[in-house]
């Protein structure tokens, strides 16, 4: 130990004896043990004797390996993060109006929410879609819906993010087809398709096909976009939904990275160049309540990913080493009680994302624990980002919390704990195997149970829920309700599309799709584009794939 550190420790021992212990005798601390939600012990304070940072090895400079301090040299001094509010409901017309409204209010990118039938590859008139059309997102059955959804949206200037997974390639094909109609070449498109099927098996449940063909679809998007849509993020590997299911920050980081490793390995196995497709990989993280742990999580994620890509997969292109991510504030933390409190929660979460260096951000609306956001609450959520960006000053310097003993300690701790989860998953045979045997799901369930216990015992305070409760709560006067007539209107449009399209052309392209799906080496994206341009519906296209691939049935665990 250096003489400097030794002098700090000696001074600290004197301080404890002369100052700390007398204070504790008079005023004990609030808890016997302080720790983050991930179980990381929180020291009373930290000194240079506790935290050893190799600046060049562990932090480096912004925009340079290992990217701990950010993926761009100037970060928000050059360009602010993309303000990308996640929205979409009812019909394509309604959602298009909401997108134009948000863009007029200063939003800088679109994020499309799809309804459950669309996410499950079902047409609006499918019996299984009854009662769900347009409820949690916009209903898209055919290219006609996508044309209306994106009408008047300049696809060469506005980036589009789509939260869609099992049928992700089909919805991307629709965007490409609409762009062509607008005269926008695919190589000018910017955006992201989530396309992360592994987290669906873990946490969300909107899967269609078994893992192997699902991974084939994901890799097929990698291949096609590397050749034709180079500015498009071909996957947004999501820790968000893993966290919403109950995972801790350390688990969110570890399990997301393990899934990412699986995708990269599958792409390499398919013959793709890691330095090429790696540039189009992006991530999606949750911004939760524990302010400093969340900031440290984002910093640890960048460093961990750079090291994984370089040391494990041999990537050398800086673009393939940079972890670029979208953040959404934590929906699971929003409360139906005292909904105005959610504005404060979202503000803290958004600030953590910005201090952690996010590339784009969605801020939840105050009323989302009750319903889809109203126009007014969606605007306030956007204004929250704008106030952080333009009034707080936090965007004026890069990685302002670097060098904080506590933040660097948490960054190191989270990286180490994530690596432990990755090592366990490697030992089980990789993320796909760990998911198939239910190990990841069990770990998340146990973490969720512990978190709920903490709330029920009062160990974890939730303002307005288990403390500072008001006898009379006052919900918002207005919440958004989707008119049941939306389903009827959507079905009528779908029937009109079927009447007016060239039925013979549709039948021919669906036969070609079946043939391509049965050939494990055949590319599928070009056929998807042909199919949607012929106005084949998402249900018809996924129906062909269901016949060839089958449907996933999760194993029953006792």
N, C-alpha and C positions, 0 to 999 in steps of 0.2 A: 504494500500500500504506500502511496506517495506521502511525503511529509505534509503536503497541503491537505489531503483528505484526513490524515491523522489529526491535524490541528482542528479541523472542523468537528470531528467526532469528539475530541476532548472538550471543545467549547460547548458542544451540544450536551454532553454529560453534566457540565457545570450548570448550564441553563435549566436542564431538567430538575436538578437538585434544588437550585436556588429560586426558580421562577415557576416551573410547571407544577411540581408536586404540591406546593402550598395552594396553588389555584385549584387543582383537582380536589384537594381536601375540602375546600369551601364550596366549589361548584363542579360536581361530577359531569362528565360528558353525557350527551343525550342517549348514547348507545354504548354497549360494551364493545361492539364490533361494527365497523363501517365497511361496507363493500359495495361494489357495483352490482347491477342485476346479473352480470356474468359470474359473480362470485369472486371478483378480483379484490383483494384487500385494499382498502384506502388508508394509507398512512396519514397520520396527523399532518405532516408536511414532509417534504423531501428536500435534500440538499445535494450538492455535487458529490458528496461521499456515497449517496445512495444510487444515483443514476449516472451511468457511464455511457456517453454517446460518442461513437466514432463518427465525427461529422461527415467526412467524405464517404465512408462506407455505408452508414445508416441513413443519412439525410441527403447529402449532396445538394445540388442546386436545382431550382425550379426548372422543369423541362428537360432534366437530365437524369440518367439512371442513378439511383433506383426510384426516382419520381416521388419520393415521400412528400416533397414539398409542393407537388403539383405537376400536371402534365404539360403545362405551357410556361415558357420563361417569364412572361409578364402576368399570367393569369387574368384576373378581372381588370387590371389596369389597361389591358388591350381591348378585351371584349367581355361584357358581363355574361353570366350563365344564361342559357336559354330558359325563358319563363314559359313552361310548357304545361298548361293546365289540362288535366285528364278529364275529358268530357265526351258525352255522347249519350243520347237517349231517344226513345220513341222511333220516329221515322228519320230517313235521311234528310228530309226537308227541315225538320225541327233541329237536328244536330248541325246542319249547315248554317242555320241562322245563329245558333249559339257560337259556332266557331268564328263567324264573321263579327259577332258582337265582341268576343274576347280579343280578337286581333285588333279591333278598333279601340279597345281599352288598353292596348300596349303589350298584349301577349306576343311572344316572338316565335312560337312553334306550336304545332297541333299535336295532341295526344288523343287517340281515338279509343273510346270504350265501346266494345261490342256486347250485344245481349247474349244470353246463355245459349239460345239455339244456334246463333252464328258461331260461337266458340266451340260448339259440339258438332259443327258441320251439318246442321239441320235447316231445311227451308222453313219459312214462316208458316206454311200450311201443313207441316208435318204434325201428326197427332201428339208427338212428344213435346212439341213447341207450344202447345196450347197453354195460354195464361202467362207465358214468359216473353212474348214478343215485345221488344222495345223496353223492357222493364229496367234492366241494369246497364243498358248500353244501347247503341243503335242497331237496328235490324238490317242485315245485309244478306240478301238471298242471291242476287245476281249483279252483273256488271252495271245494270241500269241503276241500282241503288247506289253503287259507288260513284257513278257519274253525277248523281244528284248530290251526294254527300260532299263531293269535292268541287262542285260547280262554283266558279268564280274564285277558287283558291289557286293562286299561281304556283304550280308545283316546281317551277325552277327557282322560286324565291322563298318558299315556306317549307320547312322540313316537317315531315309527318312521322309520328311515332304511333305504332299500333300494338295494343296489348292483345295479342292473339297467338295461340300456340299450336294446338293440333292441326288446324287448317291454315297455318301461317303462310305457307307457300302459295296457297290459293288467293288469299287476300292481297299478298304482295303482287301476284300476277294481275289482279284487278287494278291496283295502283299503277302498275306499268302500262296497262292497257289504257287507262284514263289519261295518263301522261302523253301517250302517243297521240291520242285524240286532240290533246291540247297543243301538240307540236313540240313537246318536250322530250328529248332523247333520254333513254334510260341512264346514260352516263352522266346526266345532269341532275338526277334525282338525289335528294338528301333526306335521310330519315332512318327509322329503326323499325324492325319487326321483332317482337319479343322472341318467338320461335324457341322457347326454352321448355322443352317437354319434360325434362327430368324433375323440375320442381312441381310439375302438375301431379306426378305420381307421389311426390313427397307431401305436398301441402295444399293443393288447390282443387284437384280432381276433375278439371276439364280436359281429360285425355279422350282419345278415340281409339287409337291403334296400339298394338303391343309395342314394347320398347324398341325392338330391333328395326321394324319398318319406320317407326317414328324418328329414330336417329338417322335413318337413311334420308328422310325428308329434310331434316335439319341440315345435314351435310350437303344435300343437293342444292339448297339455298346458298350455302357457302360457295360452292363451285360456280353456280350461275352468276352470282353477284360479283365474284372476283373477276369474271370475264366481261360482264355487261353493265353492272350497276356498282361501280367501284366506290362511290361516295356513300353508299347505303350500309348501315350497320346490320349485319346479317343475323345477329342474335343479341339479345339483352339478357344476360344470365342473371337470374333474379334471386337475390337474397330477400327481397321485400316480402314475398308471400311466405317464405320460410319463417321470417320474423313474425308476421301476422298470425301464423299458426301457433306461436308460443315460444319460439327459439330465443335464446339469449343473443347478445351481440357477438360473442365469441363463436357460437354455433352458426349464426347467420354468415359470418365470415368464413368459417371452416367448411361448412357444407356447400356454400356457393362456389368456393374455390375448387372443392372436390368435383362438383358438377362441371366446372369449366375445364378441369383437367380431362375429364371423360370426353367432352366435346372435341377438345384439341386432339386427343389421341385417336378418336374415331376419324377425324378429318385427315390426319396424317396416314392412318391405315388405308384410307381411300385414295391416297396418292397426292393429296393437296400439299402445297408449300406453306409451311407455318409462317414464313416471313410475309407471305402474300395474304392468306386468309386471316392471319392474326391481326392485321390492321383494321379489320372490319368487325372485330369482337368488341362488344360493349357490355356494361353491367348495370344493374338496377338495385339500389339499396334502400333500406328503410331508415328514416331519421326518427329515432325514438326519443324518450323523455330525458334519459340521463345524459346531460349536455356534454360533459367532457369525454365520457366513454364513446359517444357517437362520433365526436370529432376525431378521436384517436383511432376509431374503427376505420374511418375513411382513409386516414393517412397510412395505417397498417395495410389496408387492402392494396394500395398502389405499390408499396414496397414488396409485399408478398407476391403479387402477380408478376412484377418485373423479374423477380428472382426465379419464380416457377418457369416462366417462359424462356428465360435465358439459361438457367442451370439444368432444368429438366428436359426441355424440348429443343435447346440449341438455337433459339431465335436470336437474331442479331439486329434486325431492322428496328430502330427506335419506335416506329409506329406500331410494331407488334408487341412491344414491351410496355407500352403506355396503357394503364387501366383508366378508361374513360367511363364515367357513370352518370346515370340519371338518379335522382333522389325523389322519393315521395314521403311526405310526412306521415306519421303512423296512424292509420285509420283505427287500429285496435285501441288506441289511447283516447279516442273521442268518446264523450259521455252524452247520454240522452238527458241526464240531469244537468241543470245549469249550463245550457249549451254555450252561453257566451264565454265560459271558461275555456272552451276549445280554441278560441282565438288566441289566447295566451299560450296554450300548449303548442299550437301550430307555429306561432312566432318563434318560440325557443327552438323547436325542431328545425325550422327552416334556417335559423341562424347557425345552428350546429352544422347543417349541410354546407352552407356557404363557407364557414370557417374551416370545414374539412375539405373544400376544394371541388365541389360538384360541378359537372358540366351543364346539367339542366335540372330543373326543379319543378315539382308540382306541390302546391300547398293545399291541403284539404280545407273544405269549407266548414263553417261552424255547425251546420245542421246535418252533416252527413251521417251522424248516428241515428237520424230519424228517417232520412229519405235522400234521394238525389238532390244536389244543391240547387237552390233557386238562383236566378240570374243575379240577384243582389248579393247573395252570400258568395257566389263564385267570383264576383267582382272584388269583394272585400278580401278574399283569399289571394287574388292576384295583387291587390294593392299592398298586401303584407310583404310580398317579395319586392315590390317596387320601393317601398319605404326602406327596407334593408339595403337595397342596391344604391339608392340615391341619397339617403339621409343619414345612415348610420356611420359611414366612413369605414366599415369593415372590408370593403372591396378595394381599398386604396393601396394596400400592401399585400405582398404574397405570403401566405401561410403565417399569419401574425402570431400564432401561439407556439411556433417552433421554438425549442429551447426551454419551454416551461418544463420544470422538472416533473410535474405531475402528468402533463400531456405526453411527454416522451416515455415516462414510466408506463402509462396506459397503452401507448402505441406498441411498446415492446411486449407487454403482457398479452395483448390481444393477438399479435402476430404469433407468439409462442403457443398460445392456446389453440389458435386456428391450425397451426402446423401439427399439433397433437391429434386433432380430429382428422386431418388429412392422412396422417400416418395410420390411424386406426382403420380408415376407409380403404387405404392401399392394402392393408393386411387382410381385409375382407374380400379383396379382389376388385376394388374400384367402386366408383359411385353407383354404377348400374347394378352391380351385385348387392351392394349395401342397401339400395332401395328395394330390390326384389325380395330380400329376406326381411325387410321391415325394420332394419337396425336404425336408420336415420329417423324414420317416423317415430319409433319408440323413444329415442333421445329427445325429440321435440315434445312429445306428449308429457314426458316426465318433467321437462323444464316448464311447460305450461301449467302443469299441476302445482309445482312449487310456487310459481308466480301467483296463481289464484289463491293458494293457501295464505300467502303473505298478505294479500288484500283482505281476505276474510278474517284473519287474526288481528288486523290493524297494524301489522309490521310495516306494510307499504300503504301509505296514505294516498287516497285518490280524492281530491278536493271535490266536494259535492256528492260523493258516493258513499264513502265510509267515514267521512269527517266533514265538518262545516256543512251539514245537510240542512236544507230548508224544508219546512213542512209543506209549504205550497210552492211548487216549482211552476215556472211560467214558460211553457214551450213557445217556439216562434209562432207568430200569428199565421204565417204562410209557409207551407212546405210544398214541394213539387210532387204532383201526382200524375202518373202517366194514364192518359185516357184509354179505356179498354177498346175504343174505336180504332186505335192505332193498329191493332192486330188485323182487323177487318180491312183497313186501307192497305196494309202491307200485302195481304193475301190477294187483294184485287190487282195490285200492280204486278205481283208475281204471275198471276194467271194471264194478264195481258202480255207479259214478256213471253210466256210459253206459246200464246196464240200467234204472235207476230214474228217470232224468230224462224229461221230455216231449220225445221225439225230434222231433215236429212243430214244437214251439216253437223248438228249436235250429235246425232247418233254415230256418225263416222268418227268424230273426234273422241267421243267416249270409248269407242272400240280401240282407237289408237292408244288411249290412256291405259286401258286394261292391259293391252299388250306390253306397253312400257313398264307398267307396275309389276308385271310378272317376270320381267328381265331385271335381275338385281344390278346390272351394270348400265341400264338405260337412264339417261337424264330425264327428269320429270318436269322441271320448270318450263321448258319450251312448250310442252303439251298442255300444261296448266294455262299458259297464256293463250294458246289457241282455243282452249275450251271456254275460257271466260269471254273471249272476244266473239265467240259464237253464241254467247248468252246461255251457256250451260250454267245451271244453278249450283250453288255450293253443296246442296243436298245431293244432286246428281253426281257431282264429281267425287264427293266423299263416299257416296254409295258404291261407286266403282272400287274405290280403295278399300272399303269395308269388305267387299266380296273377295278381294285379293289378299289383303293383309289380316283380316279378322279384326275383332274388337278386344280391347284389353279388359281383363277381369282380374282385379286385385286378389292376391292370395288371402284366404281367410286364416287369421291367426287366432289361436285359442289361448 
